[in-house]
Amino acid sequence: MMQVFAPAKINLSLRILGRRNDGFHEIETLIAPISLCDQIEIDKTDCEKGIEFSCDDLSLPTGDEFFSLPHSVRDVANWSRL
């Protein structure tokens, strides 16, 4: 299992400069880190879908709507580290 902490931040200023060729936006931002973070645990399983997402916060999406995000975990995860 791999465990990662995703630190929180507050955007004090955010300016969108334009859209890039890859679909993302160039931004100019000023952020302030805060002492909160999300704890993310990634583990290999024998799930039929290949990936299973669970969360203890019921207000967050966990089904197909999670995997319809442009860059899902399956796209960015480095599975060789598990």
C-alpha positions in Angstrom: 0.0 0.0 0.0 1.1 3.5 -0.7 0.1 6.4 1.6 0.3 10.0 0.5 -0.7 13.3 2.2 -2.2 16.0 0.0 -1.7 19.3 1.8 -4.4 21.9 1.7 -3.9 25.5 0.6 -5.9 28.7 0.3 -5.9 30.6 -3.0 -5.3 34.3 -2.1 -5.3 35.3 -5.7 -6.0 33.4 -8.9 -5.8 34.8 -12.4 -6.5 32.7 -15.5 -4.1 33.8 -18.3 -5.4 31.6 -21.1 -6.0 28.1 -22.4 -3.1 25.9 -23.4 -3.0 23.5 -26.3 -3.4 20.5 -23.9 -6.7 21.9 -22.6 -5.4 23.1 -19.3 -5.1 26.8 -18.4 -2.1 28.9 -17.7 -2.6 30.6 -14.3 -1.0 33.1 -12.0 -1.7 32.4 -8.4 -0.7 33.3 -4.9 -1.3 30.5 -2.4 -0.9 30.1 1.4 -0.4 26.6 2.8 -2.5 25.6 5.8 -2.0 22.8 8.3 -4.8 20.5 7.0 -4.3 17.7 4.5 -6.1 14.7 3.0 -4.7 11.3 3.6 -4.7 9.1 0.4 -4.1 5.4 0.5 -3.6 3.5 -2.7 -3.5 -0.3 -2.9 -3.7 -2.9 -5.5 -6.9 -5.1 -5.4 -8.6 -7.7 -7.5 -11.5 -5.3 -8.3 -13.4 -6.2 -11.5 -13.3 -2.6 -12.7 -9.5 -2.4 -12.2 -9.9 0.6 -9.8 -12.1 1.1 -6.8 -12.5 4.4 -5.0 -13.9 4.8 -1.5 -14.1 7.7 0.8 -15.4 8.2 4.4 -17.0 11.6 3.3 -20.4 10.8 1.9 -20.6 14.1 0.1 -17.9 13.2 -2.4 -18.5 11.2 -5.6 -17.3 7.6 -5.5 -19.0 6.0 -8.5 -18.7 6.6 -12.3 -18.8 10.4 -11.9 -15.4 10.2 -10.1 -13.9 8.3 -13.0 -15.3 10.7 -15.6 -12.9 13.4 -14.3 -10.5 14.5 -17.1 -7.4 13.0 -15.4 -8.5 10.3 -13.1 -6.3 8.4 -10.6 -5.9 5.6 -13.2 -4.2 8.2 -15.5 -1.8 9.6 -13.1 -1.0 6.8 -10.6 2.4 5.3 -10.6 1.3 1.7 -10.0 4.9 0.4 -10.0 5.4 2.0 -6.5 2.8 -0.1 -4.9 
